[in-house]
Amino acid sequence: MSFFGFGQTAEIDIVLNDAESRKKAEHKTEDGKKDKYFLFYDGETVSGKVNVTLKIPGKRLEHYGIKIEFVGQIELYYDRGNHHEFVSLVKDLARPGELSQSQTFDFDFTHVEKPYESYTGQNVKLRYFLRATISRRLNDISKEMDIVVQTLCTYPEINSSIKMEVGIEDCLHIEFEYNKSKYHLKDVIVGKIYFLLVRIKIKHMEIDIVKRETTGTGPSVYHENDTIAKYEIMDGAPVRGESIPIRLFLAGYELTPTMRDINKKFSVRYYLNLVLIDEEERRYFKQQEITLWRKGDIVRRSMSQQATIAAQRYEGSNSETASARAKEESN
Amino acid sequence: MAEAIADTRRLYTKPQNLSDAYGPPNNFLEIDVSNPETVGVGRNRFTTYEIRLKTNLPIFKLKESRVRRRYSDFEWLRGELERESKVVVPPLPGKALIRQLPFRGDDGIFDDSFIEERRQGLEQFLNKVAGHPLAQNERCLHMFLQDESVDKNYTPSKIRQA
């Protein structure tokens, strides 16, 4: 905002209609700080008001149009200029003209699709935001408001355990087992390591959670590995026939759901890395991918909400009876 | 529908065989480098070290062995391992060329404290190397540790177990 001599200028403010009732979620910013933003799910309506406040009383504000946009975009840090917008909705609030006094405009993005979860990573960022803009001759006045989107999943139908025998011929044979292949973010990894053959001198064993963020395509693929957690599960030398239990609570770590090939731009995958260290500090390891997913807290409400949304998306159906039926089913 | 508390009970495990639990471990391997002896006279003197090995690993032909080796034999072993295997071979204790120059106040490379330092370094080196699963596959390591003498004209090969 700049004051050029006697020109009128204004302040824009975006306020959501459900600002009082809507939950906020913490989300890390690019520089590592944590901030709170309004939390939205896929299909929810984003509605509110845009307040335009004139700074200099008495003067008119000439403009070439006032609009509000709802944007979902992917930003690759090494290619900042190109934002890949996968959601882009516009609502015109005012045709080109003049504002003689401060004014408030309503907006409503009904049942807007939010296909991916908000993500801020090492080399890529996916974010959703509202942007209100007053277009002017020399410089636009605009305001952005970030929101956070989380994608929820239901319990996977098939969730097989991971069980494998690995080792080095004649030196070390182990069988490892993890109770599931898909874990939700507050889940517990229950497993065991069974020693079949131990001809090396093991000092201790740990299990690491490794996050791999992959950006780029084709020849310029880049993997960023980050060890989120290191958890010692055994201290000392095991012998044949011994079983070491694993119980790793995921809620204590900063994890996101597994994100596969998001808009063909990036992936975020998680691996369990089982590491055995011998007396000469040699490391023997086995990496295994796991799928992380986000469980919804309140299942009932979203079911009837989703029924309402589904009914409204299909022509000819009676939305009232559909949501009433859904409420009955969930009770 | 949704479980309030996750099931964290341990997975089922087979009970351990008692002889496995209380018997000798399968990874017994002890190597000692000791008894330095300087042989020869004048300019042709050199120091040999006794290498004693005790093990129950099947890859070693002899469960107990005792050989004598000199520093240049260790250098030969290190070179062979670097060339033949993918192992990152640890360094040997220093070559001490300066100690071999004349007009020294002490006994040079036959100085007791130097020999002791070298002995320790050689012992550390062998323990690191002999316990490495990949180095254990090399013929040169077994020849060095258990054969009467080192045949530098040997044919490099990998040990294969039936």
Interface residues (C-beta under 8 A of the other chain):
Chain A: Y155 I168 D170 C171 L172 E177 N179 K186 D187 V188 V190 G191 K192 Y194 L197 V198 R199 I200 K201 A237 V239 R240 G241 E242 S243 P245 R247 D278 E279 E280 R282 K295 V299
Chain B: M1 A2 A6 D7 T8 R9 R10 L11 T13 K14 Q16 N17 D20 A21 P25 N26 N27 L29 L57 P58 I59 N127 K128 G131 H132 P133 Q136 Q161
